[in-house]
Amino acid sequence: MMGSCLRLDGRRYQRPIEDHMGVVIAIVNNKGGVGKTTAACNLAHAMGLRGRRVLVVDLDPQCNATSLLLSKHPDRQHNLSELLADETRGTPISRFIYPSSYAGVFCLPNIPETASLEPELIFSSPTSLLRVRHHLRDYVLRHFDFVIIDTPPNLGTFVLCGLNTADFALVPVKAGSAFSVAGLLKAVRLINEVQIQDNKDLKFLRLLINCVDKRTLISRALTEQLFRTFREDQVFRTSIPANTAFEQAEAAGVTIFRYNPRAPGARAFRELAQELLDIFAGETLPAERPHHAQS
């Protein structure tokens, strides 16, 4: 099934799914350092390079996605904290979204002070966990091809807000870390629980194997373990290699495409973007919740 074209802001964009304007993808894993923000920003840029219109929602109070995408836009009047606190005061959602310096890529920024909202979100749940969905979802589905939600390295309230907003959950896992695999299993269980109890539209998308170094035994062994544990349609064919260009790009405050478009990591994210477009064009999505071994 081929996507149709649409015109936004005077530019042509390719719709990923026929008769469907946008797709919301939350990137989650209980473990830090597995590449969630790297995946969110570089995948968004890769999609933008293909003419798609992409929004990155920074749900992590560490604000790394905000820093990477909006470093040249320091004067941001509105941010995610207002949505989570339910204090938009009627401000149009479009005022919360800022263009990045990358073509087709936009960001809804966060601020560190958002972390202080977590107790209130807990006390007023479950309605508080739907605030981001309530304020954001209808607008972004009509104005963006893809929405990528970057979440904190835990399975707390901000992650639940993201999963309640999303259509799909993507889980990155670091190939060289057994602890990352443990976090992966916890994340998969949470996705299943949110799908059953709160967000019936949520689907597990795929695992993204990150930081692959085929020279090391642990990386090869954990990669093989993942393919034994999960079905073929639950793991992206494309994996992201261990590549120092990622750290160098982040230190420079840019995506890998801006820092070194010929780096192996940049090539991998171009391939991942194409695989994702192919998945939605053919709608080859997992038919059921992921089966996995017990941890």
N, C-alpha and C positions, 0 to 999 in steps of 0.2 A: 504494500500500500504506500503510495507516494504522498508526501506532504504537499499541501498547497501553499501558495505564496500569500503574504499579507504585507500591507504597507503601513509603517509606523514611523512617525517623526521624519517623513519624507524619504525613508529608506525601505528597501524591500527585505523582508525576512522570510525564511522558510518555516512553515508550520510543521512541527514534528509528527503530529498525528492528525489525520483527516477529521474534520469537525470537532477538534478539541484544541482549544487555544493554548493552554498551558499545562505544565506538569510540575508538581512540587516534590522535591527530593530532599529528605533530611539525611545528613551524614552523621552517623552515630557510632561510638564505641566507648566502652567503659574505661579503656586504657588511654592514657596520654601518650603523645609521641608516636602515634600510628599514622599521622599524616592527614588528619581530617581537614585542617585549614589549607594545607598544601593542595589537597585534592579539590576542595571547594573553589579556590581561587584559580588554579591552573586549568581545571575543567571548564570553569566559566569562561576564561579567556579563550580556550580552545574552541568552545561553542561560538563565542563572539566572532572569532576568525572565520567561522563557517556561515556567518550572516545571521546567526540566531540572536535573539534579544534575551538576555539572561540577567536575573536579579540574584544577588547573594545576600541572604539575610543573616546577619551576625548575631547569633543567640548566645555567644560565649562572652561573659564579662571581661575576659582577658583581651578582647577586642583586636585580635591579631588580623582577622580578615578585614576589619575596618581600617587598620593601619596600612595594610598592604594595598588595598584598593583605593583608599581615599586620602592618601598622604598629601596629595596636592589640593585637597579641599578641607582645610582645617576649620573653617567657619561653618559648622553644621548646626542649624538651629533645632532640628528635631531628630529624635533617635528612638531606638527600640524601647528604652526605659519608659517612655510615655505610653507606649502600647501596653506594656506589661502592667503598668500601674493604672491603666484605664483612665488616663488623664489627657486624652487627645483634644478635649474641649472643642470637638467639631472640626478640627483641622483636617483637611483632605489628606488621604493617605499618600497622594502623590507628593506632598511636601516633605515626607519622610524619606524619600528615595532620591539618591544622588548619583549622577553619572560618574563613573570612574574614568581614568585616563586611557582605558582600553575600549576599543570600538565594540558597541553592543553590550557592554557589561555595566551594570548598575549595582549599587549597594544600599541596603538599609542598615545604617551604622548602629553600633552599641557604644556604651560608655562604662567604665569600671564601676561606677556607682550602682549599676543595675544589680550587682551581687547582693546589695542590702535589701532587695525586694523579695528575696527567696522566702523568708519567714512569713510574710504576708501572703504570698502565693500558696504556701502550704496550708495556712489557716483558713483561707477562703476557697480551697479546692473543693469540688472539681471544677467549678465555674471559672476560676482564675486560669486554669490550664487551657481554656478555650479562647482566651483574650486575643492572642496573636492570630488565631484562625478567624475570629470574628472581625477584627479590624483589617486584616490583610488579604485573606484568601480571594474574595470575589474580585477585588481590584486587580491583583497580580495575575489571576487566571485570564483576565481579559487583555492584559497589556504585555505579558511576557511569554516567551516560548518555554523557558525553563526557569524555575525558582530553586535555588540550592540553599539549604539551611545548614549553616555551620553551627555545631553544638559543642558544649563543654565536654571535657574528658571525664564524664561521670554519667550516671543514669538518674539524675535528680530532676527537679521541677522544670528547669529550662529545657532539658531534653524532652520531657513529657510535653511541654508546650510545642516543641518542634514536631514531634511525632503526631500530635493531634491536629497539626496544620497540614501535614504531608500526605501525598498520594503514595509515595514509595520511600523506603528506607534503604540506604546504601551503607554498607559496613566495611570500612577499611581495616586491614589487619597487617601487621608488620611481620614479614616473613622470617626475620631473624629473632623473634621474641616469643617464647612460650607463654609469657605473661599476656602478650597481646592476644593470643588465641583464647586464653581464659576470659579476657574481657569481651572477646567476640561472642562467646557462647552466652554470656550474661546479656549482651545487647540483643542477640537473637531472641532470647526468652522474653525480654521486655517488649520487643516489637510484636511478638505473638500475643502478649497480654493486652497491649494497647489496641491491637486489631480486634480482639474478642470483646473487650469491655467498653472501649471508648470511641475508636475511629474505625468503623467498619470498612471504610474505603482504603485504609492503609494496607500496603502490600510490601513484602520483602522483595527488594529488587535484585541485588547480587552482592557478593563479597568482592572487594577490591584488594588484591594481594599487592602490598607495597614494600618498598625497600628490599627488593629481591637481589641477592648477590649469589649467583649460581656457583661461585667459587667456594662458598662455605658449606659445610655439611649440614649445619643447623638450618640454613635457609632452604636448602634442597629438601631436607627431611620434613620441615613444617609445611612447605608447599605441597609435597606429596600427601601429607596427612589431610590437608584441607580438601584436596580433590578426592580422597577416599571417603571423607566424611560427608561432603555435600555433593548434590547432583551437579551435572555439567551445566545445567541452565541456572544454577545458583551462584556461579563464580564467573566473573568477567574473564574472557579469553585473554584480554590485555592485562598484563601486570606492569607495575611501575618499578623500574630498576633503582637500586641504591646509586645515587648520583650526587656528588658534592656540589653540582651546579644548583641544586635546590637550596642548600644552605647559603651559598654565595648570593643567589638571587634574593632570598629573604633578607639577608644582611644589607643588600642594596635597596631593599624596599620595593622590589618589582617581581613580577611573575617570571617564570623560567623562559617564557617566550620573549620577553623584553630583554632579559639578561643574556641568554644564549639560545636562540631558536634552533640551533643545530645540535644541541646537547641530546644525549640519549633519553633523558627525562622528558624533554620537550616532544621528541618523536613519540614517546609512549603516550603522552596525554593527547596528542593529535589522534593516535589510533584509538584511544579510549573514547574520545568524543565521537568518532565515527561509529564505533561499536554501539554506543548508547543510542545514537540516531538510528542505527539499523534495528536495534531492539524495539524501539517505539514505532518505527515504520512498519515492521512486521508483527509488532505486538507479541513477540516471543518472550513472554514473561512467565516466571514460575507459576505453575498451576495451583500450588498449594503452599501452605506455610512451610518453611524450611525444616527438613528432617536433619537432625544432627545427633551426634553421640552425646551421651550424658557426661557432664564434666565431673 
